[in-house]
Amino acid sequence: MAYNDEHIFQLILEKLSGEISDENRLYLEQAAREDDKIRRCLEEMEEASQVAGPEFMDDVYNEIAWSNVLSLLDNEHPANHIITASTPEEKTPEIPVETVPVKKPFTSQTWWIAAVTITAISSLLFFLPGRTNKSATINTLAYNNNIAIPLKGNIQLLLDNGDTVQLPDNEGEVISMAQVSPRMAEGAWGTLLVPTGKDYKISLSDGSVVHLNAFSSLRFPFNFTGKTREVVLSGEAFFTIAPNAQQSFIVHSGQTAVKVLGTAFNINAYTNSLVVTSLVQGRVITRDGNQPEVQLEPGMEAIYQEGYPNIVHPFDESITLAWRNGEYNYYNKPLGDLKAVILHWYGKQLLFENASLADKKLTGIIERDKPVTDFLDGLDKTSGLTYHINEDKIYLSTK
């Protein structure tokens, strides 16, 4: 999942000041769980706050410190924008400096605190996976939804004018976006949000069908114009693309882009640093901006992992695509690998009383439409494990 650097920093400040909402706290915790760089930045800020004491937030919000932060954000790391072939790039609104209250003149300690703060922010901005390669082309730019996917709730369609459309449960049927939001202006975009525990099928204006897994989002135009059809995915989805030789289809997810003419394929992109493209039929070309493009044949998948060469190998449809039937099949997999699916399908965090349990390998099936306790009871009976649940956390331990 892509995270906006400025938004994450704002949430960190809210957390440190004790003013963060429950929804934003869960979102920040999710970001820290999924991205080690965000987690380290949060830990650095918390440590700085503990060292500086109760005046830390006053000093951070001092006008001069905040001006330095804005300057750093503006000059050294331009915010990621959503760029399309048919719409001009929009500037990210700046936070007016005058809205930040001036608390008191700087002291020597204040300058040290500001330095720690800016260092932590610099670390966050540099290491965030959504960082854009300035030399990238239009097909490899880091596209970013910049919208938090709700852990719970209904399927939502967010319009660019700020309106939110509550969508009905489709019960496996394909929902036409043209019928949901008719008469949208040319160039208008929408963002579909699928919370935990649900999946959703939609058809786009060109007839392409997208089946989104739980805890995923898709940003798309209501009308495809220009020479390409481009969408932005965060999470996982299966695409069945309507053929159009004059208008290729491009899916952006994190640092990667998948270009197709007419085909069926799956993309798993819950994090920018790991994107898996699995081709069922047709032909696709994947790009990540830093390595040569990869052309896939049916039955093959390309694995992009940040910092490693691309890997191409065969995949098993019965495993990779099982989520479309509400199942997650795992064969001889470490328990730690199940943390993501438990979060995406049930909105709960899987924790281990003993860290070594994460390496314990198991085989089985998780069914999304059944309570998570069915899966946990199975572990209890067959794997010598026990569990207890505390709100949104599941603790596993040996008996």
KOLROBA-195283 format. One line per 10 residues: for each residue x, y, z of C-alpha. Coordinates in pm, 1 decimal. Each point is the difference from the previous one (the first is absolute). Layout:
BEGIN
X,Y,Z; ...
% end
This chain:
BEGIN
0.0,0.0,0.0; 127.7,350.5,-85.7; 33.4,252.2,281.1; 22.1,377.7,-38.6; 302.9,137.2,186.2; -160.2,325.1,116.1; -311.4,-180.9,117.8; 204.9,-252.3,197.6; 200.3,279.2,164.5; -319.5,182.9,95.9
-135.2,-318.1,158.9; 324.9,-46.8,192.9; -35.1,353.7,138.7; -362.3,-70.3,93.7; 105.8,-316.6,180.8; 278.7,174.8,189.6; -233.8,280.4,104.1; -267.4,-246.8,114.3; -256.7,145.2,-241.9; -17.1,-284.2,-249.9
-338.6,-155.7,-73.4; -56.2,-375.0,32.3; -33.2,-30.5,-378.4; 323.7,187.7,-66.1; 179.7,-192.8,275.0; -97.0,-331.8,-161.0; 112.3,129.9,-338.8; 338.4,110.7,138.4; 46.9,-331.0,179.7; -81.5,-183.8,-321.2
254.0,210.9,-191.9; 266.7,-71.4,261.9; -76.0,-373.4,-12.2; 22.6,-15.3,-377.5; 301.3,227.1,-49.1; 309.9,-27.5,219.0; 118.3,346.4,-106.8; -316.1,163.5,131.3; 29.1,-203.7,318.2; 359.1,115.8,54.4
-93.2,363.0,-60.2; -286.0,-25.5,249.0; 234.1,-155.8,256.3; 258.3,276.6,-53.3; -262.7,270.3,52.5; -131.8,-172.1,312.5; 351.8,-32.4,139.8; 70.2,367.0,-69.0; -323.8,92.2,174.6; 93.4,-207.1,305.4
347.6,155.4,20.5; -124.3,357.9,-42.9; -288.2,-31.1,241.1; -338.6,174.6,5.9; 119.7,305.7,-193.5; 81.2,-206.6,-308.7; -324.4,68.0,-186.1; 10.4,372.0,84.1; 343.0,22.4,-156.0; -95.3,-207.5,-301.8
-292.3,228.3,-72.1; 212.3,310.0,28.0; -34.5,199.3,-318.5; 369.1,-9.0,-91.4; 30.2,-375.0,45.4; -310.5,-60.6,-207.8; 126.9,232.4,-271.8; 320.3,-202.6,-17.9; -203.6,-318.0,-30.3; -210.8,144.1,-281.7
313.2,117.5,-177.5; 149.5,-346.5,25.0; -316.6,-160.9,-132.0; -28.1,247.7,-286.0; 361.1,9.8,-113.4; 135.4,-347.6,63.2; -297.7,-228.0,-47.2; -286.8,121.9,-220.3; -323.1,-175.5,91.7; -114.8,-286.7,-220.1
-285.0,99.2,-228.5; -246.8,-204.4,-193.0; 95.0,57.5,-363.6; -212.5,-116.6,-289.5; 45.6,18.3,-372.0; -319.8,199.8,-39.4; 3.0,237.0,298.0; 266.7,252.2,104.7; 197.5,-56.4,317.0; -152.4,177.5,297.0
204.4,162.4,272.2; -37.4,-124.5,353.4; -149.0,279.2,214.0; 252.2,154.8,236.0; -72.5,41.0,369.7; -19.0,372.6,77.2; 278.0,88.7,240.8; -211.2,266.3,164.4; -239.8,-262.7,136.7; 274.9,-141.3,224.4
15.3,188.5,329.9; 327.8,154.6,116.0; 66.5,-138.2,342.9; 323.4,164.3,122.2; 352.4,95.2,-111.2; 248.6,-278.0,-70.9; 236.4,-114.6,270.1; 309.3,-213.4,-54.3; -205.5,-303.5,99.6; -269.7,98.4,-250.4
248.6,4.7,-285.6; 116.0,-349.1,100.8; -358.2,-124.8,6.0; -70.6,158.9,-338.2; 311.4,-165.9,-139.1; -113.8,-339.2,131.9; -345.6,58.8,-146.3; 126.5,99.4,-342.9; 244.4,-292.4,-0.7; -286.3,-239.6,69.0
-212.9,160.9,-270.5; 288.2,-20.7,-245.3; 33.8,-369.1,81.4; -369.6,-54.4,-62.9; -0.4,189.7,-329.2; 311.5,-172.4,-130.0; -101.3,-354.2,84.8; -373.6,8.9,-73.4; -66.5,-254.3,-277.6; -205.2,250.3,-200.4
307.6,216.4,-64.5; 10.6,84.8,-370.0; 300.7,-46.0,-224.4; 43.4,342.3,-160.8; 128.6,-159.9,-319.9; -303.2,-228.1,-32.4; -221.6,12.0,-306.7; -377.6,30.2,-7.7; -28.1,-380.8,11.2; 211.8,-39.1,313.7
-103.6,296.7,214.9; -111.3,-85.4,354.3; -376.7,35.1,-10.1; -156.4,52.6,342.7; -362.8,-10.0,117.2; 85.9,197.4,315.4; -327.9,-118.8,155.1; -35.4,-214.8,310.4; -188.9,-324.0,-55.3; -245.4,-54.1,285.8
51.5,-310.1,213.7; -374.9,-43.9,34.8; -317.8,132.3,-156.9; -168.5,-1.7,-338.3; 132.1,11.8,-354.4; 54.3,364.3,-91.2; 56.9,194.9,-319.7; 174.7,333.9,56.3; -52.3,263.8,-266.6; 244.4,276.7,-80.5
-257.1,261.8,100.6; 12.2,-130.7,358.5; -325.3,-198.3,-13.3; -14.2,-358.5,126.5; -228.5,-257.6,-161.8; -98.8,-297.2,218.0; -4.0,-306.7,-222.6; -219.0,-307.6,48.2; 143.2,-343.9,74.4; 34.0,-162.0,-339.6
-29.3,-363.3,115.8; 231.9,-105.2,-280.6; -168.8,211.0,-267.4; 192.9,255.8,-205.7; -95.3,361.6,80.8; 25.7,249.9,-285.8; 170.0,323.2,105.0; -173.4,180.2,-288.0; -338.9,-85.1,153.5; 107.6,89.2,352.8
126.4,346.0,-96.5; -150.8,98.9,-336.1; 69.9,328.4,-180.8; 344.2,47.8,153.7; 203.8,275.8,-160.9; 269.7,-102.9,-245.5; 327.3,-46.5,186.6; -172.9,-69.1,334.3; 148.1,-272.2,219.8; -133.2,-210.8,284.4
155.6,-222.7,265.1; -163.0,-326.3,105.2; 75.8,-108.7,358.2; -51.7,-361.9,108.2; 39.7,-47.8,379.6; 110.5,-313.5,182.6; -204.3,-317.9,-34.6; -155.7,88.6,-336.9; 68.3,-20.3,-372.3; -160.5,188.6,-288.7
-43.0,-31.0,-377.5; -39.4,303.7,-223.7; -6.2,74.2,-370.6; 173.1,309.3,-137.2; -115.8,219.4,-285.9; 188.4,-209.4,-259.3; -158.9,-325.8,115.5; 303.9,-121.1,194.9; -89.8,-185.4,320.9; 197.5,36.2,323.5
-47.7,-231.2,299.3; 151.6,159.1,311.4; 110.5,-199.0,302.8; -60.4,120.2,355.8; 184.7,308.5,127.6; 66.4,130.2,-350.9; -68.0,313.2,-200.6; -19.6,88.7,-367.2; 24.3,350.9,-139.8; -140.8,28.5,-352.4
-143.0,251.5,-249.6; -370.5,-18.7,-77.7; 84.9,41.2,-367.5; 321.3,-113.5,-168.0; 138.6,262.6,-236.2; 330.0,38.3,-179.2; 232.5,-274.9,-117.3; -0.3,-206.3,319.9; -238.3,-131.9,265.3; 163.1,40.2,340.3
-105.6,-95.9,353.6; 170.7,-9.9,340.9; -16.7,-306.0,227.5; 79.7,-34.6,368.1; -53.3,-351.6,137.1; -97.6,-294.0,-220.9; -225.4,-36.8,-302.4; -71.2,-227.5,-294.3; -36.8,181.4,-333.4; -185.2,-114.4,-311.4
87.0,265.1,-256.5; -217.6,83.3,-299.0; 217.8,-18.1,-315.5; 81.0,329.8,-171.3; 306.1,4.4,-223.6; -10.5,379.4,-27.9; -17.8,62.7,375.8; 227.5,-212.2,218.6; -94.5,-57.3,364.4; 249.1,87.1,277.0
-30.5,-92.3,368.3; 219.7,200.6,238.0; 80.7,-148.2,341.1; 278.1,146.6,211.0; 313.1,26.8,-213.4; -122.6,-247.0,-262.0; -212.8,31.0,-310.2; -166.3,-283.4,-193.3; -83.9,69.5,-364.8; -251.1,-219.5,-185.2
-212.3,-1.6,-315.7; -260.5,-262.6,88.0; 55.9,-261.1,265.0; -79.7,-142.6,344.2; 243.2,28.6,289.0; 34.0,43.8,376.0; 201.5,266.2,183.0; 86.4,-22.8,369.1; 130.0,339.4,111.2; -87.0,42.5,366.3
340.2,165.6,46.2; 204.4,204.8,-246.6; 312.0,-200.9,78.8; -151.4,-334.5,-109.4; -220.1,-27.0,-311.1; -93.1,-332.1,-163.0; -154.4,-8.0,-349.1; -146.1,-338.0,-102.8; -112.7,-45.8,-361.8; -291.0,-234.3,-74.7
-48.5,71.4,-369.6; 120.6,244.1,-263.2; 320.5,200.0,32.5; 124.8,267.8,238.0; 315.2,204.9,42.0; 105.9,105.3,350.2; 230.0,290.6,82.2; 140.7,126.2,327.5; 215.7,289.7,-119.2; 333.1,-137.5,116.6
22.5,-333.7,-182.9; -64.1,-124.8,-354.1; -364.4,-61.0,-84.4; -131.8,-354.0,31.5; -239.2,-158.7,-250.6; -213.0,-275.6,149.3; -153.9,-304.6,-161.9; -318.0,-164.6,138.2; 66.8,-205.1,312.1; 298.3,212.8,101.3
30.6,270.2,264.6; 246.9,284.2,56.6; 103.9,87.3,354.5; 131.7,350.2,61.8; 167.7,39.0,339.6; 172.8,324.9,83.6; 376.3,-42.1,4.2; -0.4,-335.6,-182.3; 2.6,-108.2,-366.5; -336.6,-86.2,-151.2
-98.2,-367.1,23.7; -211.9,-180.4,-261.7; -133.9,-349.3,61.2; -317.0,-211.6,-42.4; -289.0,34.7,244.6; -286.9,-220.6,113.3; -337.1,156.8,-82.0; -173.7,-209.7,265.7; 211.2,176.3,261.1; 58.3,348.2,-145.5
-361.3,53.9,-108.5; -173.1,-183.8,287.5; -85.3,335.0,162.7; -256.4,55.1,-277.4; -198.4,-287.2,151.4; 44.5,133.3,352.5; 284.6,-238.0,84.7; 365.5,39.1,89.3; 194.8,-320.0,-61.4; 337.4,-34.7,165.0
235.1,-291.9,-48.6; 301.7,-48.0,227.2; 0.1,373.3,77.0; 134.6,173.0,313.2; -266.9,122.0,239.5; 145.3,349.2,-35.0; -111.4,5.4,-364.5; -364.0,-21.3,114.0; 11.7,334.7,182.6; -93.5,196.9,-311.5
-303.0,-208.5,-94.6; -129.8,4.3,360.5; 26.6,380.1,-2.2; -158.8,43.8,-343.7; -283.4,-247.8,48.6; -81.8,47.7,368.4; 156.4,334.2,93.9; 200.3,-164.4,278.6; 371.0,-8.5,77.9; 162.6,-342.4,43.3
261.4,0.7,277.0; 224.3,-272.7,141.8; 79.6,-50.1,367.4; 325.8,-159.8,-116.8; 165.1,156.2,-306.0; 116.6,-341.7,-121.5; -364.1,-98.2,-65.3; -1.2,228.1,-304.5; 235.5,-249.2,-169.6; -217.7,-304.6,70.6
-112.7,-141.9,-337.3; -356.4,-116.5,-53.8; -240.1,-103.4,-275.8; -369.2,83.8,-11.5; -281.8,225.8,-122.0; -149.1,320.5,140.9; -358.8,71.6,-110.1; -85.8,366.7,4.0; -373.5,-45.2,52.5; 51.6,-208.4,313.6
96.9,146.0,341.1; 371.5,34.2,64.5; -52.5,-226.1,301.3; -62.2,-291.8,-240.7; 355.9,39.5,-129.1; 137.8,46.1,351.3; -187.6,-300.5,137.3; 151.6,-206.4,-281.5; 346.7,108.3,109.9; -88.9,-91.4,355.3
-100.4,-353.3,-100.7; 271.8,-81.8,-252.3; 307.8,212.4,73.7; 47.3,0.0,374.6; -81.4,371.0,19.3; -246.7,196.2,207.4; -129.4,354.7,-32.4; -180.0,283.5,167.7; -158.1,306.7,-158.1; 14.1,349.8,147.5
-203.6,243.9,-211.7; 187.8,30.8,-331.9; 297.8,-216.9,102.5; 37.3,-379.7,-17.1; 272.3,-153.9,219.1; 136.7,-343.1,-92.7; 204.5,-212.6,237.5; 98.1,-362.8,51.7; -209.7,-213.3,234.1
% end
